[in-house]
């Protein structure tokens, strides 16, 4: 019989498929946790998400992926933060922070696609709420759950 030795892996040493799966699972958990917080309190926790953003960047470095791609991904969140300031928080700054986190994990193109998919799903949901008179034009809805749904869709259709 052949002995099997368990050797714990770090992101830089595990296979690419395994590393991608771990990164996806981690981001899925982050989005689920933030969705719960957003639904309960309409707030995205600042300190924890700054830590998650740092984890995403460190993971990118440890996995020998392009750091520039992660930074470009974070630019999507920074742009949304600028939009948040211009619209006086019509788009929440917490949502922009969450896009900084997803950008550090996904990179630029995937993060932009995530944002567009989440806006689409949120728009459809908002339209349904308006049609069925469950919300008014000035109503606010939490955005993190739509990021979670969009990310799950991206994973399913990948």
Buried (B, 14 or more C-beta within 10 A) or exposed (E): EEEEEEEEEEBEEBEEEEBBEBBBEBBBEBBBBBBBBBEEEBEBBEEBBEEBBEBBBEBBEEBEBEEEBBBBBBBBBBBBBEBBEEEEEEBBBBBBBBBBBBBBBBBBEBBBBBBEBBBEBBEEBBEEBEEEEEBEEEEEBBBBBBBBBBBEBBEEEE
